[in-house]
């Protein structure tokens, strides 16, 4: 009978609760804005431009601005509202680059996450292939053991038949006194 080597456990050695372990290699990626106070505030401000709060607040401020100047409550920016146009131009001059930089930063994060997800899928595929290989190896060993078991059963049957034949012969010699062999 063969001695089989101990089969290693193909289970992963990483902890199951570390879901972001494939993202760790990408943590070194610096943001486009940087990670200082100004950079974080600039990105937050760029993200704020697309919110309903910003749009409603801007609409209210513009309506008040136009109302105050059109109805004569104040005269700091009379029709055609050149100062308001200048404010919009200034806002657009800063908003567009900030929004583009925020999108670039988000694209970098998305790319890093996509890379990490691809590595994770590759690791899953590798682990699955190892499990399939391990299962095939175990299946082969089970088939070999089953064949050996079948051979042993046949050998036991043959030996049992020989014992039965020898027992009959001995019984015949003992009962009948047959001493010829």
Secondary structure, 3 states (H helix, E strand, C coil): CCCCCCCCCCCCCCCCCCCCCCCHHHCCCCCCCCCCHHHHHHHHHHHHCCCHHHHHHHHHHHHHHHHHHHCCCCCCCCCCCHHHHHHHHHHHHHHHHHHHHHHHHHHHHHHHHHHHHHHHHHHHHHHHHHHHHHHHHHHHHHHHHHHHHHHHHHHHHHHHHHHHHHHHHHHHHHHHCCCCC
